[in-house]
Amino acid sequence: MSKLPLEHITDGKNNGQPSYDGESVPTLTTEKPVVPRISLHKLPKLTLPTFCGDIREWQTFWDSYECAVHLNTSLSDVQKFTYLRSLVDGAPQSCIAGFQLTNANYTKAVELLQKRFGQQDKIADALMQSLIQPVTTDIEKAFLHVALDERDRDVTRFLWLRDPNDPDSPLMTYRFKAVLFGATCSPFILCAAILKHLDNNHENWVSDHVRRDIYVDNIIAGF
């Protein structure tokens, strides 16, 4: 093997470094390149929602299904159809029950579900109806929840048999401790008491709605 034509320059021009044909030989480094470490985290198992026919829930279901299954290129249409069947129930399940499990029928099944449950105008109408649906309620035993001041109870006195089953038993005097049913002033007293409580809680937005929509002890409101 022939030797390389190297010469050692000692005149300080090359600081004692060898040269090749008069040219400096570059210094080689053996340092390994730094490779950044990538930390991989295990993702949680994805659970897809089940669609049971409520068109208000269609968009949430479809967005999740589309991302995880429908646009997944690693799945065949038959596999996607299998997933779709397992994630629908009730009316949607009956809607696509007549399709055999084939690649071609998957597209038809999706189109049928979109046509029946995915129409945006019907979804918007259903959402609006759920928002404006009136709420009706009644305060149970409302009059009996309003106590009478002790100074006013004597005006409600009445006589009653000590033993109602014995007509000869002596009479007893009773009086009401709460607003009684049937008095002409009772609805007014009840309404005044309710409005007083609402005024005491005026910082709560519900109080404004109830105050606007209440009649005696009945409330008909849309929230």
LINBEL-V217609 format. One record per backbone hydrogen bond with DSSP energy under -1.0 kcal/mol. NH is the residue of the N-H (numbers start at 1). CO is the residue of the C=O. E is the energy in kcal/mol with one decimal. If there is no record, write none. Layout:
((NH	CO	E) (NH	CO	E))
This chain:
((6	4	-2.4) (7	19	-1.1) (17	14	-1.7) (19	7	-1.3) (20	23	-3.7) (21	5	-1.0) (23	20	-1.7) (25	18	-1.6) (51	87	-2.7) (57	54	-2.3) (61	57	-2.0) (62	58	-3.3) (63	59	-2.4) (64	60	-1.6) (65	61	-2.7) (66	62	-3.3) (67	63	-1.7) (68	64	-2.0) (69	65	-3.0) (70	65	-1.7) (71	66	-2.3) (72	69	-1.6) (75	72	-1.4) (80	76	-2.3) (81	77	-2.4) (82	78	-2.0) (83	79	-2.1) (84	80	-2.7) (85	81	-2.5) (86	82	-1.6) (87	84	-1.0) (89	51	-2.2) (94	90	-2.2) (95	91	-2.0) (96	92	-1.3) (99	96	-1.4) (102	100	-1.8) (108	104	-1.1) (109	105	-2.6) (110	106	-2.3) (111	107	-2.2) (112	108	-2.1) (113	109	-2.3) (114	110	-2.5) (115	111	-2.1) (116	112	-2.0) (117	113	-3.0) (118	114	-1.5) (123	119	-2.2) (124	120	-2.5) (125	121	-2.0) (126	122	-2.3) (127	123	-2.3) (128	124	-2.3) (129	125	-2.5) (130	126	-1.8) (131	127	-1.3) (132	128	-2.1) (135	221	-5.5) (137	219	-1.9) (139	217	-2.0) (142	139	-1.1) (145	142	-1.4) (146	143	-1.6) (148	177	-2.8) (152	149	-2.0) (156	153	-1.8) (157	154	-1.6) (158	174	-2.4) (160	172	-2.5) (162	170	-2.5) (166	163	-2.4) (169	166	-1.9) (172	160	-3.3) (174	158	-3.0) (179	146	-2.5) (186	183	-1.1) (189	185	-2.3) (190	186	-2.7) (191	187	-2.5) (192	188	-2.5) (193	189	-2.1) (194	190	-2.4) (195	191	-2.5) (196	192	-1.7) (197	193	-1.8) (198	194	-2.2) (199	195	-2.4) (200	196	-1.8) (202	199	-1.3) (204	201	-1.8) (207	204	-1.2) (209	205	-1.3) (210	206	-2.6) (211	207	-2.5) (212	208	-1.7) (213	209	-1.7) (215	218	-3.1) (218	215	-2.5) (219	137	-2.1) (220	213	-1.6) (221	135	-2.6))
